[in-house]
Amino acid sequence: MTTTVRRFGRTELTPELQQALRRATRLEWITLGMLAVTVTLVIVVMGNSQAMKAAWIEDMLSFIPPLAFLVAARVINRPPTRSRPYGNHSAAGVGHLVASVALLVMGGYLIIDSGSGLVSAEHPPIGTFHLFGHTVWQGWIMIAVMILSIPGPVILGRMKVKIAEQLHDKVLYADADMNKADWQTGVATAVGVAGVGLGLWWFDATAAIFVGASILKDGITNVGTAITDLADARARTIDGEDPHPLVAKAEDYARSVDWVLDAGARVRDEGHVFHTEMFVVPRDGAAQTPSRLRELTEGIVELDWKLEDVVVALVEELPAEVHGGVERDKQSEGGQAAR
């Protein structure tokens, strides 16, 4: 077996992607500032409301994803060393797991805590205070704070999703999920407090349970995706739903080379980039020179910036694991029959 290897471990982003990364970093700092203000306001007005307590806990845990992103962004581009020959791209995967666990823990806690309050029929007391000679129900202040907390996460979350897809950054994608949880929490909490004001005491705990269930669902999905990536599963799309199309694209490119009979890739997600091992079966009599292997490697790298770490290996027969299942086997059989 002969192999050829390209430079590993440090992604050189295009100017467009560098701008996207800087924009994502600014958004995360804005998020941290917004959360600091929101957490302060909520703790001042929350009183004994279960929904407001849930909103405060949710906001506190919301600090974790942007912090994880900012730390990972500084670590991933450190050059590889002997002890870390693959570089530090997996820092993004670790950050994704940390952010996902925050979602999971928060959702589970809110369901258990609020569910116990609902079962025990706790009536959250929401008092009054005097303002300029008038008695004001504290619930109005709670509702106002929650309504004011909604627009920021909506706007930031939408912006982050677009950049996350552009950078293939699952930490940023998980943070966008957290932003969705933030504004849903604001809506549900405002409704819960309003229900208490109308005499429907159970609205408060029910709103918190609704928020918790939504967050728990996102947490389970993101934790599953993060663990799958860190366990070196086949590279998938940013939402974890489907195999990443770059895998098939790289394989198709390798098969299109005139001296290649068949090819299959083993691709794992290392964070922003993919580590790609392309197994190639050469045609009978085809010259197997280092320059040809280098050209094939460079051609795969040029397909997309995420295909940075690429190794090409000449083999007599493709390993079964690179076919990607029964459907891929059928496609391969069909292609060989056509040849």
C-alpha positions in Angstrom: 0.0 0.0 0.0 1.3 3.5 -0.9 0.0 6.7 0.7 0.4 10.3 0.1 -0.4 12.9 2.7 -1.1 16.6 2.6 -0.5 19.2 5.4 -2.7 18.6 8.4 -4.1 20.3 11.4 -4.6 23.9 10.6 -7.4 25.3 8.5 -6.8 28.2 6.2 -10.2 29.8 5.8 -11.0 31.8 2.8 -11.5 35.6 3.3 -15.3 35.1 3.1 -15.2 32.4 5.8 -12.8 34.5 8.0 -15.3 37.3 7.8 -18.1 34.8 8.8 -16.0 33.6 11.8 -15.4 37.2 12.9 -19.2 37.9 12.6 -20.0 34.8 14.6 -17.5 35.9 17.3 -19.2 39.3 17.5 -22.6 37.7 17.8 -21.4 35.6 20.7 -20.1 38.6 22.6 -23.3 40.4 22.0 -25.2 37.3 23.3 -23.1 37.3 26.5 -23.9 41.0 27.0 -27.6 40.5 26.4 -27.7 37.5 28.7 -26.0 39.5 31.5 -28.7 42.1 31.3 -31.5 39.6 31.1 -30.3 37.5 34.0 -30.0 40.6 36.2 -33.5 41.8 35.3 -35.1 38.4 35.8 -33.6 37.8 39.2 -34.7 41.2 40.4 -38.4 40.6 39.4 -38.9 36.9 39.5 -40.5 36.6 43.0 -41.9 33.1 43.6 -43.0 32.4 40.1 -42.1 28.9 38.9 -42.0 30.0 35.3 -39.7 33.0 36.1 -37.4 30.7 38.1 -37.3 28.4 35.0 -36.5 31.4 32.8 -33.7 32.5 35.1 -32.1 29.0 35.2 -32.4 28.8 31.4 -30.7 32.2 31.0 -27.9 31.1 33.3 -27.2 28.0 31.3 -27.4 30.0 28.1 -24.0 31.4 28.9 -22.4 28.0 28.2 -22.8 27.6 24.4 -21.3 31.1 23.5 -18.5 30.6 25.9 -17.8 27.1 24.5 -17.7 28.6 21.0 -15.3 31.4 21.9 -12.9 29.0 23.6 -13.1 26.5 20.7 -12.5 29.3 18.1 -9.2 30.1 19.8 -8.1 26.5 20.2 -9.0 24.9 16.9 -6.4 26.7 14.7 -3.4 25.9 16.9 -0.8 24.0 14.8 -0.5 20.2 15.3 2.3 18.8 17.4 3.7 15.3 18.0 1.3 14.8 20.9 -1.6 16.1 18.8 -0.9 15.1 15.2 -4.5 15.7 14.1 -4.4 19.3 15.3 -7.1 20.7 17.6 -10.1 20.7 15.4 -11.9 18.4 17.8 -12.1 21.3 20.2 -15.2 22.3 18.3 -16.7 18.8 18.9 -16.0 19.1 22.6 -17.6 22.5 22.7 -20.6 21.1 20.9 -20.9 18.4 23.5 -20.6 20.9 26.4 -23.3 23.1 24.8 -25.6 20.1 24.1 -25.3 18.8 27.7 -26.3 22.2 29.0 -29.5 22.0 26.9 -30.2 18.5 28.1 -29.6 19.3 31.8 -31.6 22.4 31.6 -34.6 20.8 30.0 -34.6 17.8 32.4 -34.3 20.1 35.4 -37.2 22.3 34.3 -39.5 19.4 33.7 -38.8 17.7 37.1 -38.8 20.9 39.1 -42.0 22.4 37.5 -43.7 19.0 37.4 -43.3 18.6 41.2 -44.8 22.0 41.7 -47.8 21.2 39.5 -48.4 17.8 41.3 -48.2 19.4 44.7 -50.5 22.2 43.5 -48.2 25.0 44.6 -49.9 28.4 44.1 -47.2 30.9 43.2 -47.8 34.1 45.1 -47.2 37.2 43.0 -47.4 40.3 45.1 -47.8 44.0 44.5 -45.7 47.1 45.1 -46.2 50.8 45.4 -45.1 53.1 42.5 -45.7 56.8 42.6 -48.6 56.4 44.9 -50.2 53.5 42.9 -50.4 49.8 43.7 -48.9 47.8 40.9 -49.2 44.1 40.4 -45.7 42.6 40.2 -46.8 40.3 37.4 -46.9 43.2 34.9 -43.2 43.8 35.5 -42.5 40.1 35.0 -44.4 40.0 31.8 -42.7 43.2 30.5 -39.2 41.8 31.2 -40.1 38.5 29.4 -41.5 40.3 26.4 -38.4 42.6 26.2 -36.2 39.4 26.3 -37.8 37.9 23.2 -36.5 39.9 20.2 -32.8 39.5 20.9 -32.7 35.7 20.8 -35.0 35.5 17.8 -32.7 37.8 15.7 -29.4 36.4 17.0 -30.5 32.8 16.6 -31.5 33.2 13.0 -28.2 34.9 12.2 -26.2 32.2 14.0 -27.9 29.4 12.1 -26.8 30.8 8.7 -23.2 31.3 9.8 -23.2 27.9 11.5 -24.1 26.2 8.2 -21.6 28.3 6.4 -18.7 27.3 8.8 -20.1 23.8 9.6 -19.9 24.8 13.2 -22.0 22.7 15.4 -21.2 24.6 18.6 -22.7 27.7 17.0 -25.7 25.6 15.7 -26.3 24.4 19.3 -26.2 27.9 20.5 -28.8 28.9 17.9 -30.9 26.1 19.4 -30.3 27.7 22.8 -31.5 31.1 21.5 -34.6 29.4 20.3 -35.1 28.0 23.8 -34.5 31.5 25.1 -37.3 33.2 23.2 -39.7 30.3 23.7 -39.0 30.6 27.4 -39.9 34.3 27.3 -43.2 33.6 25.6 -44.2 30.7 27.8 -43.2 32.6 31.0 -45.2 35.7 30.0 -48.2 33.5 29.3 -47.7 31.6 32.6 -47.5 34.7 34.7 -50.6 36.2 32.9 -52.4 33.0 33.7 -51.7 33.4 37.4 -53.0 36.9 37.2 -56.3 35.5 35.8 -56.6 33.0 38.7 -55.2 30.0 36.7 -52.4 29.0 39.1 -51.4 25.9 37.1 -50.5 28.1 34.1 -47.2 29.0 35.8 -45.9 25.4 36.2 -47.4 24.3 32.9 -45.6 27.0 31.0 -42.3 26.0 32.7 -42.9 22.3 31.8 -43.6 23.3 28.1 -40.3 25.2 28.0 -38.5 22.3 29.6 -39.8 19.7 27.1 -38.8 21.8 24.1 -35.3 22.3 25.5 -34.9 18.7 26.5 -35.8 17.6 22.9 -33.1 19.9 21.5 -30.6 18.7 24.1 -31.2 15.0 23.3 -30.8 15.7 19.6 -27.6 17.7 20.0 -26.0 15.4 22.5 -26.6 12.4 20.2 -25.0 14.3 17.3 -22.0 15.4 19.4 -21.3 12.0 20.8 -21.7 10.4 17.3 -19.1 12.9 15.9 -16.6 12.4 18.7 -17.0 8.6 18.3 -15.7 8.9 14.7 -18.9 8.1 13.0 -19.3 8.9 9.3 -19.5 12.7 8.7 -23.0 14.0 8.7 -24.8 17.3 8.0 -24.8 20.0 10.6 -28.2 18.9 12.0 -27.0 15.3 12.2 -29.9 14.0 10.1 -28.1 12.8 6.9 -24.7 11.7 5.6 -22.8 14.8 4.5 -22.9 15.2 0.7 -19.2 15.9 0.5 -18.5 12.2 1.2 -20.2 11.1 -2.0 -18.8 14.1 -3.9 -15.2 13.2 -3.0 -15.8 9.5 -3.9 -17.4 10.5 -7.2 -14.4 12.8 -8.0 -11.9 10.0 -7.3 -13.8 7.6 -9.5 -13.8 10.2 -12.3 -10.0 10.1 -12.5 -8.9 8.1 -15.6 -6.5 5.7 -13.8 -9.0 4.9 -10.9 -11.2 1.8 -11.2 -13.1 2.3 -8.0 -12.9 4.5 -4.8 -14.5 4.7 -1.4 -14.0 7.2 1.4 -13.8 6.9 5.2 -14.6 10.4 6.4 -15.0 11.7 10.0 -16.0 15.1 11.3 -13.2 16.8 13.3 -15.1 20.0 13.9 -14.9 22.5 11.1 -13.1 20.1 8.8 -13.2 16.5 7.8 -10.4 13.9 8.0 -10.7 12.0 4.8 -9.2 8.7 3.9 -9.8 7.9 0.2 -9.2 4.2 -0.7 -8.5 3.8 -4.4 -8.4 0.7 -6.6 -6.3 1.5 -9.6 -7.0 0.1 -13.1 -4.9 -2.8 -14.3 -1.6 -1.5 -15.8 -2.1 2.0 -14.6 1.1 3.7 -13.5 1.0 4.4 -9.7 3.3 7.3 -9.2 3.7 9.8 -6.3 2.7 12.7 -8.6 -0.5 11.0 -9.6 -1.4 10.4 -5.9 -0.6 14.0 -5.1 -2.7 15.3 -7.9 -5.7 13.2 -6.8 -5.2 14.4 -3.2 -5.0 18.0 -4.2 -8.1 17.6 -6.4 -10.1 16.2 -3.5 -8.9 19.1 -1.3 -10.0 21.6 -3.9 -13.6 20.3 -3.9 -14.3 22.1 -0.6 -12.5 23.8 2.2 -13.8 21.3 4.7 -11.8 18.5 3.0 -8.5 19.6 4.5 -7.1 16.5 6.0 -6.9 14.0 3.1 -5.0 10.8 2.8 -5.1 8.7 -0.4 -4.4 5.0 -0.1 -3.9 2.5 -3.0 -5.7 -0.9 -2.2 -6.4 -4.0 -4.2 -10.0 -4.2 -2.9 -12.2 -1.6 -1.2 -12.8 -2.2 2.5 -16.5 -3.0 3.1 -16.8 -0.2 5.7 -16.3 2.6 3.1 -19.4 1.7 1.0 -21.8 3.3 3.4 -24.3 0.5 3.6 -26.6 -1.5 1.3 -27.7 1.5 -0.8 -24.1 2.4 -1.5 -23.3 -1.2 -2.3 -26.1 -1.2 -4.9 -24.8 2.1 -6.4 -21.3 0.7 -6.6 -22.5 -2.6 -8.2 -24.5 -0.6 -10.7 -21.5 1.5 -11.6 -19.2 -1.5 -12.0 -21.8 -3.2 -14.2 -22.0 -0.1 -16.4 -18.2 -0.2 -16.8 
